[in-house]
Amino acid sequence: MPHVIPDELVNLSLYRQDEKLCAGWVEAYAVWRETYKGINVLQEVRKAHAWEICNPTQRKTQRLRFLNNWLSKAHTDWHRRQQEQGLRFVGRYIPPSNQEVKCKTCMDSGLVPSKIKTRWGEERPAMARCSACAFQKAAQ
């Protein structure tokens, strides 16, 4: 009896053949979408598939575990980039009465400027950007 192939894996040749991956896909995909917010889970799965295609000698046998590790690393990298940019979105920022902090690009006040802790425990100021500028910069 052939196994059921999830819609997301139909175009991924290695993954649609993996019965264990297909059997655990629905539950794993739901958990990954909830856990790794901020990254596109399906895009990362496609990247992992492309990596396995390009590295045939290093193909994985435990793909659910491999994909979880891949997504975890992608999420950690995304989170690190956000911290390096000093982005900490807290909704629309309303500055104190006479003190107004604005985005240096579009003069909108949508982000609170934050401090970043370095590896050595020092704090340094981060550049304030609004969410619109951050998303625009990420898209470029």
C-alpha positions, 0 to 999 in steps of 0.5 A: 500500500503506497504511503500518503504524500503531503501536499507540501512535499509533492515537488520534493523528490527525496522527501516524497519517497521517505515514508517516515517523513510523510507519516510524521509530516502533519504533526511536525509541520504544525509544531515547526510553524508554531515554534519557529515563528519569523522564518518561512518553514516551507522555504527552509524545507526546500533549502534543506532538500536542495542541500541534500540533492547537491550533497548525495554522499551526505543524505540523511536517513532521519529526515525529521530530525535533520529538518528540525535541526535545520529549522532551529539553526535558521531560526537562531540565525534570524534571531541573531540578525534581528538583535544585531540590527537592534530591532525590537518591535513593541507596537507603535511607540509613543515617546515621552512628552517632550522627547521624540525618538524617530526612525532615521529613514522615514521619520516614523516612531514605530520602534523603541531604540534598544541596547545590545549586549555584546559577547563580553557583557557590554551594552552598546546602543542600537540604531532605531528603525521602524518595522516598515524600514526593517522589512523594506531593508530585508526585502532588498 
